[in-house]
């Protein structure tokens, strides 16, 4: 494997904005800066998955509704 292939294979993008926000919110909660519920603090970690599941459910319901007609 050449050096260029190795660099390309190791470039995965890092933590991402939601992961960074999640870590920041947890640190702020643990230090007492914010008094939010833990549900809101951890939202960046599970919010994207929840949104995806809601979209899939809506698409499924639309598909089922149009199939019956």
ABEGO torsion letter per residue (X at the ends): XBAAAAAAAABAGEAEAAAAAAAAAAAAAAAGABABBAAAAAAAAAAAAAAAAAAAAAAAAAAAAAAAX
